Amino acid sequence: MEFRNIWKIKKGQNLEINKDKRGKIVDIFYKKNINHVAFITSKPMTLRGNHYHKKSTQHIFITKGSLEYWYKKLNSNIIKKKIIKVGDIITTPPLEIHALKILNQGCEFLAFSEGLRGGKDYEKDTFRVENIIKL
């Protein structure tokens, strides 16, 4: 799992924030091979995910609300959690189980995929697992 916020670009990320009197242009990605983008809305206190991808990398960019991001390596017993808020980007590499618990106000996010993940290929690299979220 990799985490960053678009408003806090760190040295060496090759991303930029350009600002003038009209507003801002903020890089989300630079030189990534994005194959699919989905806009996802979620109702409060719902669960998503509980799966992993063998080959695909997935990036989630939060545009509204917040969620708990639960994750663990495929063959590990160690489950971790991170609270994700507006402006945050979470990157899930291949072979990492991930699950989302949407918080009280609901959530909207964009999911960017490197690999099979869209259209008729949506489930081709998705492998479901039992719930990893600790309730």
C-alpha positions as CSV (number, residue, x, y, z in Angstrom):
1,M,0.0,0.0,0.0
2,E,1.2,3.5,-0.9
3,F,-0.5,6.6,0.5
4,R,-0.3,10.3,-0.5
5,N,-2.4,13.4,-0.5
6,I,-2.6,15.6,-3.7
7,W,-2.2,18.8,-1.6
8,K,1.1,17.6,0.0
9,I,3.4,16.8,-2.9
10,K,6.8,15.6,-1.6
11,K,10.2,16.1,-3.1
12,G,11.0,13.4,-5.6
13,Q,7.4,12.5,-6.6
14,N,7.7,14.3,-10.0
15,L,4.3,15.8,-9.4
16,E,3.4,19.5,-9.4
17,I,0.9,22.0,-8.1
18,N,0.5,25.0,-10.4
19,K,-1.3,28.0,-8.8
20,D,-2.3,31.4,-10.1
21,K,-5.1,33.9,-9.6
22,R,-7.6,31.6,-11.4
23,G,-7.0,28.6,-9.1
24,K,-4.8,25.5,-9.1
25,I,-3.9,22.6,-11.3
26,V,-2.7,19.6,-9.3
27,D,-1.1,16.5,-10.7
28,I,-2.7,13.3,-9.7
29,F,-0.5,11.0,-11.8
30,Y,2.6,11.4,-14.0
31,K,3.8,8.7,-16.4
32,K,1.4,6.0,-15.2
33,N,-0.1,3.5,-17.6
34,I,-3.8,3.9,-16.6
35,N,-6.1,1.4,-18.4
36,H,-9.4,2.2,-16.7
37,V,-11.0,4.9,-14.5
38,A,-14.3,4.4,-12.6
39,F,-16.3,6.9,-10.5
40,I,-17.7,5.1,-7.5
41,T,-20.3,6.4,-5.0
42,S,-20.9,4.6,-1.7
43,K,-23.7,5.0,0.9
44,P,-22.7,5.5,4.6
45,M,-21.6,2.5,6.6
46,T,-21.3,0.1,3.7
47,L,-18.5,-2.3,2.8
48,R,-16.6,-2.7,-0.5
49,G,-13.8,-4.8,-1.7
50,N,-12.5,-7.8,0.2
51,H,-10.6,-8.9,-2.8
52,Y,-7.1,-8.7,-4.4
53,H,-5.7,-8.5,-7.9
54,K,-3.0,-10.9,-9.2
55,K,-1.6,-8.5,-11.8
56,S,-3.4,-5.1,-11.6
57,T,-2.5,-2.1,-9.5
58,Q,-5.4,0.1,-8.3
59,H,-5.3,3.7,-7.2
60,I,-8.2,5.2,-5.3
61,F,-8.6,9.0,-5.2
62,I,-11.1,10.3,-2.6
63,T,-13.2,13.3,-3.9
64,K,-15.9,13.3,-1.2
65,G,-16.4,11.8,2.3
66,S,-14.0,9.3,3.9
67,L,-13.4,5.6,4.4
68,E,-11.5,3.1,6.4
69,Y,-9.0,1.3,4.1
70,W,-8.2,-2.2,5.4
71,Y,-5.4,-4.1,3.7
72,K,-2.9,-7.1,4.1
73,K,-0.5,-9.0,1.9
74,L,-2.1,-12.1,0.4
75,N,-0.3,-14.7,2.6
76,S,0.0,-12.6,5.8
77,N,-2.0,-12.6,9.0
78,I,-1.2,-8.9,9.7
79,I,-4.2,-6.7,8.8
80,K,-3.7,-2.9,8.8
81,K,-6.2,0.1,8.6
82,K,-5.8,3.6,7.4
83,I,-8.4,6.4,7.4
84,I,-8.6,8.0,3.9
85,K,-10.1,11.5,3.4
86,V,-10.7,14.0,0.6
87,G,-7.5,14.5,-1.5
88,D,-5.9,11.2,-0.4
89,I,-4.7,8.7,-2.9
90,I,-4.2,5.1,-1.9
91,T,-2.4,2.7,-4.2
92,T,-3.0,-1.1,-3.9
93,P,-0.3,-3.3,-5.6
94,P,-0.9,-6.7,-6.9
95,L,-1.4,-9.5,-4.3
96,E,-2.7,-7.2,-1.6
97,I,-6.1,-7.8,-0.2
98,H,-8.0,-4.6,0.3
99,A,-11.4,-3.7,1.7
100,L,-13.3,-0.5,2.3
101,K,-15.6,0.5,5.1
102,I,-17.4,3.7,4.1
103,L,-17.8,6.1,7.0
104,N,-20.8,8.1,8.3
105,Q,-21.1,10.7,5.5
106,G,-20.7,8.3,2.6
107,C,-18.0,8.6,0.0
108,E,-17.2,9.3,-3.6
109,F,-14.0,8.3,-5.3
110,L,-12.2,7.7,-8.6
111,A,-10.6,4.3,-9.0
112,F,-7.7,4.2,-11.5
113,S,-6.4,0.8,-12.7
114,E,-3.2,-0.3,-14.3
115,G,-4.2,-3.6,-15.8
116,L,-7.5,-5.4,-16.4
117,R,-10.3,-3.8,-14.4
118,G,-12.9,-2.2,-16.7
119,G,-15.8,-3.0,-18.9
120,K,-16.1,-6.7,-19.7
121,D,-12.7,-7.3,-18.0
122,Y,-13.9,-5.9,-14.7
123,E,-13.8,-9.2,-12.8
124,K,-11.0,-11.0,-14.8
125,D,-8.3,-10.0,-12.3
126,T,-10.5,-9.8,-9.2
127,F,-10.2,-12.6,-6.6
128,R,-12.8,-12.5,-3.7
129,V,-11.8,-13.3,-0.1
130,E,-13.6,-13.4,3.2
131,N,-14.1,-10.1,5.0
132,I,-10.9,-8.8,6.5
133,I,-12.5,-5.8,8.2
134,K,-12.5,-6.0,12.0
135,L,-16.0,-4.8,13.1
